[in-house]
């Protein structure tokens, strides 16, 4: 094993596939949503079959996002340890595009596509929807918008952003501890894994101490994935990157998915697959990096675009059911619309703001 390349060798430079992996993950989210929005049958998602009916493509994609984020965000703060700059960089990356999306949908797109009159639309208070500006993600509907759809939400993706912010804050607390006790990362991973398992299988009520069960469960699951990413950073000088371990991880992931909880299986074995692919250097990734980092734009914008495509092309089978359409047609058309918008968003908005870091 000593002759194998270590993760530290591959992650030292900027040439990697991480941006491409995140773009592919955002496509996985779109793929999953196409079944939910178009036919209300997510069992058609191929990932549902591959994981023995335990996970969907979007679920796996979110795990990928958080593993990568754990590695990169912990590395970023570990190298600089300037709290102000760290928080400013995280704010500029995640909030401005979200704010633009929330405000434009509430006050421009919503009034245009609502089935209500403009006066009726604005008589409904927008406060609940605007709480998404503060990562509440508890109300993603607008009055009279998509009410004839299978799903009437404006965006079903932004719910993960609150947990991303929680992880950003958690890094500030975990770094001083890990610097003194490196192995404490295992305690953190174990704690959040236990929290996830307890809320999944050991807690039946809808809430715990006035906090929704789903919120606590997702904190456990996603912070666990984030800490797994941080673990790969912390032990990068000891982790070999080789095809033998990649093959073993794939086999173990498939086998473990059948016998145990999928999220635990992914944390144990799927995370290595993400890190292995992410820190390769493929020519297509270099070409994509020249285009820009479109993944966040795709992630935030795609759900609304897919809904708009359903609105324009969907049909009601008997005149009473919600609008439906072929999910693959929806996915293809939505990609043709989303990618140019994400390109413009990156070059004209996101990239410009990041220069302020």
C-alpha positions as CSV (number, residue, x, y, z in Angstrom):
1,X,0.0,0.0,0.0
2,X,2.9,2.4,0.6
3,X,3.4,2.6,-3.1
4,X,-0.1,3.7,-3.7
5,X,-0.9,7.4,-4.3
6,X,-2.3,9.1,-1.3
7,X,-5.2,11.5,-1.3
8,X,-2.9,14.3,-0.1
9,X,-1.0,14.0,-3.3
10,X,-4.1,14.3,-5.5
11,X,-5.8,17.0,-3.5
12,X,-2.8,19.4,-3.3
13,X,-3.5,21.1,-6.6
14,X,-6.6,22.6,-8.3
15,X,-6.9,20.0,-11.1
16,X,-9.7,17.7,-10.0
17,X,-13.2,16.6,-11.0
18,X,-15.1,18.1,-8.1
19,X,-16.9,20.7,-10.0
20,X,-17.9,18.1,-12.6
21,X,-19.1,15.7,-9.9
22,X,-21.2,18.4,-8.3
23,X,-22.8,19.2,-11.7
24,X,-23.6,15.6,-12.3
25,X,-25.1,15.4,-8.8
26,X,-27.3,18.4,-9.6
27,X,-28.5,16.5,-12.7
28,X,-29.3,13.6,-10.5
29,X,-31.6,15.9,-8.5
30,X,-33.3,17.0,-11.7
31,X,-33.7,13.4,-12.8
32,X,-35.4,12.5,-9.5
33,X,-37.7,15.5,-9.6
34,X,-38.8,14.7,-13.1
35,X,-40.6,11.6,-11.8
36,X,-42.1,13.4,-8.8
37,X,-43.4,16.4,-10.8
38,X,-44.5,14.6,-14.0
39,X,-46.0,11.2,-13.0
40,X,-45.9,11.1,-9.1
41,X,-44.1,7.8,-9.2
42,X,-40.5,8.0,-8.0
43,X,-40.2,4.2,-8.0
44,X,-39.3,4.7,-11.7
45,X,-36.0,6.3,-10.6
46,X,-33.2,3.8,-11.5
47,X,-31.4,4.6,-8.3
48,X,-34.4,3.3,-6.4
49,X,-33.9,-0.1,-8.0
50,X,-30.1,-0.1,-7.7
51,X,-30.3,0.6,-3.9
52,X,-32.9,-2.1,-3.3
53,X,-35.7,0.5,-2.9
54,X,-33.8,2.4,-0.2
55,X,-32.7,5.6,-1.9
56,X,-33.5,8.0,-4.8
57,X,-31.1,9.8,-7.1
58,X,-31.6,13.1,-5.5
59,X,-31.0,11.6,-2.0
60,X,-27.7,10.2,-3.2
61,X,-26.8,13.5,-4.9
62,X,-27.3,15.4,-1.7
63,X,-25.0,13.0,0.1
64,X,-22.4,13.6,-2.6
65,X,-22.7,17.4,-2.1
66,X,-22.2,17.1,1.7
67,X,-19.2,14.8,1.5
68,X,-17.5,17.1,-1.0
69,X,-18.5,20.2,1.1
70,X,-17.1,18.6,4.2
71,X,-13.7,18.2,2.6
72,X,-13.5,21.6,1.0
73,X,-15.1,23.7,3.7
74,X,-13.1,22.2,6.5
75,X,-9.9,22.6,4.4
76,X,-10.8,26.2,3.6
77,X,-11.2,27.2,7.3
78,X,-8.3,25.1,8.4
79,X,-5.9,26.9,6.1
80,X,-7.1,30.4,6.9
81,X,-8.8,30.3,10.4
82,X,-10.0,33.8,9.9
83,X,-13.6,33.7,11.1
84,X,-14.7,36.9,9.3
85,X,-13.3,35.9,5.9
86,X,-14.6,32.4,6.3
87,X,-18.2,33.5,7.0
88,X,-18.0,36.2,4.3
89,X,-16.9,33.6,1.7
90,X,-19.6,31.2,2.7
91,X,-22.3,33.9,2.7
92,X,-21.3,35.2,-0.8
93,X,-21.4,31.6,-2.2
94,X,-24.7,30.5,-0.9
95,X,-27.0,33.5,-0.1
96,X,-27.1,36.0,-3.0
97,X,-28.4,33.5,-5.6
98,X,-30.9,32.2,-3.1
99,X,-32.1,35.7,-2.4
100,X,-32.3,36.6,-6.1
101,X,-34.4,33.4,-6.6
102,X,-36.7,34.0,-3.7
103,X,-37.4,37.7,-4.4
104,X,-37.8,37.2,-8.2
105,X,-40.2,34.3,-7.8
106,X,-42.2,36.1,-5.2
107,X,-42.5,39.5,-6.9
108,X,-42.0,38.8,-10.6
109,X,-42.6,35.2,-11.7
110,X,-45.3,34.5,-9.2
111,X,-47.6,37.4,-10.2
112,X,-47.1,36.5,-13.9
113,X,-48.0,32.8,-13.7
114,X,-50.5,32.8,-10.8
115,X,-54.1,31.9,-11.6
116,X,-55.2,34.7,-9.4
117,X,-55.6,38.4,-10.3
118,X,-52.6,40.6,-9.4
119,X,-54.7,42.2,-6.6
120,X,-55.7,38.8,-5.1
121,X,-52.1,37.5,-5.3
122,X,-50.7,40.4,-3.4
123,X,-53.5,40.3,-0.8
124,X,-51.9,37.0,0.3
125,X,-49.0,37.7,2.7
126,X,-45.6,36.6,1.3
127,X,-44.0,36.5,4.8
128,X,-43.9,32.7,5.0
129,X,-42.3,32.3,1.6
130,X,-39.8,35.0,2.3
131,X,-38.5,33.2,5.4
132,X,-36.6,31.1,2.9
133,X,-34.3,34.1,2.7
134,X,-33.2,33.0,6.2
135,X,-33.0,29.3,5.2
136,X,-36.3,28.4,6.8
137,X,-37.3,26.3,3.7
138,X,-40.6,25.4,5.4
139,X,-42.9,27.2,2.9
140,X,-42.1,27.0,-0.8
141,X,-45.5,27.8,-2.3
142,X,-47.0,30.9,-3.8
143,X,-50.7,31.8,-4.0
144,X,-52.4,30.4,-7.2
145,X,-49.1,29.1,-8.6
146,X,-49.0,25.5,-9.9
147,X,-52.2,24.5,-8.1
148,X,-53.1,22.2,-11.0
149,X,-49.8,20.3,-10.7
150,X,-49.0,17.1,-8.9
151,X,-46.6,19.1,-6.7
152,X,-47.5,22.7,-6.1
153,X,-44.2,23.9,-4.7
154,X,-42.0,26.6,-6.4
155,X,-38.8,24.8,-5.3
156,X,-38.2,21.4,-3.7
157,X,-34.4,21.7,-3.6
158,X,-33.6,24.6,-1.3
159,X,-34.5,22.7,1.8
160,X,-30.9,21.3,2.0
161,X,-29.4,24.8,2.3
162,X,-30.3,25.3,5.9
163,X,-28.3,22.1,6.7
164,X,-25.4,23.4,4.7
165,X,-25.4,26.6,6.8
166,X,-25.6,24.5,10.0
167,X,-22.5,22.6,8.8
168,X,-20.7,25.9,8.1
169,X,-21.3,27.0,11.7
170,X,-20.4,23.6,13.0
171,X,-16.9,23.9,11.4
172,X,-16.2,26.9,13.6
173,X,-16.8,24.7,16.7
174,X,-15.1,21.5,15.5
175,X,-11.8,22.9,14.3
176,X,-10.4,23.9,17.7
177,X,-11.3,20.5,19.1
178,X,-10.0,18.5,16.2
179,X,-6.7,20.5,16.2
180,X,-6.1,19.2,19.7
181,X,-7.7,15.8,19.4
182,X,-7.6,14.7,15.8
183,X,-9.4,11.4,16.5
184,X,-12.4,13.3,17.8
185,X,-13.7,13.4,14.2
186,X,-14.6,9.7,14.8
187,X,-16.7,10.7,17.8
188,X,-18.5,13.4,15.8
189,X,-19.2,11.0,13.0
190,X,-20.5,8.4,15.4
191,X,-22.7,10.9,17.2
192,X,-24.4,12.2,14.1
193,X,-24.7,8.6,12.8
194,X,-26.4,7.6,16.0
195,X,-28.7,10.6,15.9
196,X,-29.7,9.8,12.4
197,X,-30.4,6.1,13.3
198,X,-32.3,7.0,16.4
199,X,-34.6,9.4,14.6
200,X,-35.0,6.9,11.7
201,X,-35.8,3.8,13.8
202,X,-36.1,4.7,17.4
203,X,-38.3,7.8,17.6
204,X,-41.9,7.5,16.5
205,X,-43.2,11.0,17.4
206,X,-43.3,13.8,14.8
207,X,-41.2,16.1,17.0
208,X,-38.6,16.1,19.7
209,X,-38.4,19.0,22.2
210,X,-40.6,21.1,19.8
211,X,-38.3,20.5,16.9
212,X,-39.6,18.5,13.9
213,X,-38.4,14.9,13.7
214,X,-37.4,15.5,10.0
215,X,-35.1,18.4,10.9
216,X,-33.3,16.4,13.6
217,X,-33.0,13.4,11.3
218,X,-31.6,15.5,8.5
219,X,-29.1,17.2,10.8
220,X,-27.9,13.7,11.8
221,X,-27.7,12.4,8.2
222,X,-26.2,15.4,6.5
223,X,-23.8,16.5,9.2
224,X,-22.6,12.9,9.3
225,X,-21.8,13.1,5.6
226,X,-20.1,16.5,6.1
227,X,-18.0,15.1,8.9
228,X,-17.1,12.1,6.7
229,X,-15.8,14.6,4.1
230,X,-13.8,16.4,6.9
231,X,-12.4,13.0,7.9
232,X,-11.0,12.5,4.4
233,X,-9.3,15.8,4.6
234,X,-7.8,15.1,8.1
235,X,-6.4,11.7,7.1
236,X,-5.6,12.5,3.5
237,X,-1.9,11.7,4.0
238,X,-2.9,8.1,5.0
239,X,-5.7,7.3,2.6
240,X,-4.6,5.5,-0.6
241,X,-6.4,6.3,-3.8
242,X,-6.3,3.2,-6.0
243,X,-8.6,1.3,-8.3
244,X,-8.5,-1.7,-6.0
245,X,-10.1,0.2,-3.1
246,X,-12.5,1.8,-5.5
247,X,-13.7,-1.6,-6.8
248,X,-13.9,-2.9,-3.2
249,X,-16.0,0.2,-2.2
250,X,-18.4,-0.3,-5.0
251,X,-18.9,-4.0,-4.1
252,X,-19.3,-3.2,-0.5
253,X,-21.7,-0.4,-1.1
254,X,-24.0,-2.6,-3.2
255,X,-23.8,-5.5,-0.6
256,X,-24.2,-3.2,2.4
257,X,-27.2,-1.4,0.8
258,X,-29.0,-4.6,0.8
259,X,-28.4,-5.5,4.4
260,X,-28.2,-2.2,6.3
261,X,-29.5,1.4,6.2
262,X,-28.5,3.0,2.9
263,X,-27.2,6.2,4.4
264,X,-24.8,4.3,6.7
265,X,-23.7,2.2,3.7
266,X,-23.0,5.3,1.7
267,X,-21.1,6.9,4.6
268,X,-18.9,3.9,4.9
269,X,-18.3,3.0,1.2
270,X,-20.0,5.5,-1.1
271,X,-18.0,8.4,0.3
272,X,-14.7,6.8,-0.9
273,X,-16.2,6.5,-4.4
274,X,-17.0,10.2,-4.4
275,X,-13.5,11.2,-3.2
276,X,-11.8,8.8,-5.6
277,X,-13.7,10.2,-8.7
278,X,-13.6,13.8,-7.4
279,X,-9.9,13.9,-7.1
280,X,-9.1,12.4,-10.4
281,X,-8.0,14.7,-13.3
282,X,-10.1,14.1,-16.4
283,X,-9.8,16.2,-19.5
284,X,-13.6,16.7,-19.7
285,X,-13.4,18.2,-16.2
286,X,-10.8,20.7,-17.3
287,X,-13.0,21.7,-20.2
288,X,-16.0,22.1,-17.9
289,X,-14.0,24.2,-15.5
290,X,-13.4,26.7,-18.4
291,X,-17.2,26.9,-18.8
292,X,-17.8,27.7,-15.1
293,X,-19.1,26.2,-12.0
294,X,-22.8,25.8,-12.9
295,X,-23.9,23.2,-10.3
296,X,-25.3,25.6,-7.7
297,X,-27.3,27.6,-10.3
298,X,-28.6,24.3,-11.7
299,X,-29.6,23.1,-8.3
300,X,-31.4,26.3,-7.2
301,X,-33.2,27.0,-10.6
302,X,-34.0,23.6,-12.0
303,X,-37.1,22.7,-9.9
304,X,-38.9,25.9,-11.0
305,X,-38.0,25.4,-14.6
306,X,-39.2,21.8,-14.5
307,X,-42.5,23.0,-13.0
308,X,-42.8,25.7,-15.8
309,X,-42.2,23.0,-18.4
310,X,-45.0,20.9,-16.9
311,X,-47.2,24.0,-16.9
312,X,-46.6,24.6,-20.6
313,X,-46.7,21.1,-21.9
314,X,-48.4,19.0,-19.3
315,X,-51.9,17.4,-19.9
316,X,-54.6,16.3,-17.7
317,X,-55.6,12.7,-18.7
318,X,-59.3,13.0,-17.9
319,X,-59.6,16.8,-17.4
320,X,-59.7,16.6,-13.7
321,X,-56.3,15.1,-12.7
322,X,-53.2,17.2,-12.2
323,X,-51.0,18.0,-15.2
324,X,-48.7,15.1,-16.2
325,X,-46.1,14.6,-18.9
326,X,-43.3,12.3,-19.9
327,X,-40.5,12.7,-17.2
328,X,-37.7,12.2,-19.7
329,X,-39.1,14.9,-22.1
330,X,-39.4,17.2,-19.1
331,X,-35.8,16.5,-18.0
332,X,-34.4,17.0,-21.5
333,X,-36.3,20.3,-22.2
334,X,-35.5,21.6,-18.7
335,X,-31.8,21.0,-19.2
336,X,-31.9,23.0,-22.4
337,X,-33.4,25.9,-20.4
338,X,-31.5,25.5,-17.1
339,X,-28.0,25.2,-18.4
340,X,-27.9,28.6,-20.2
341,X,-29.5,30.3,-17.2
342,X,-27.0,28.7,-14.9
343,X,-24.2,29.8,-17.2
344,X,-25.4,33.4,-17.2
345,X,-25.9,33.3,-13.4
346,X,-22.4,32.1,-12.8
347,X,-20.6,34.5,-15.1
348,X,-22.8,37.6,-14.5
349,X,-23.8,37.2,-10.9
350,X,-22.2,34.4,-8.7
351,X,-18.6,34.8,-10.0
352,X,-18.7,38.5,-9.7
353,X,-19.8,38.4,-6.1
354,X,-17.1,35.8,-5.2
355,X,-14.5,38.3,-6.2
356,X,-15.5,40.3,-3.1
357,X,-14.2,37.5,-0.8
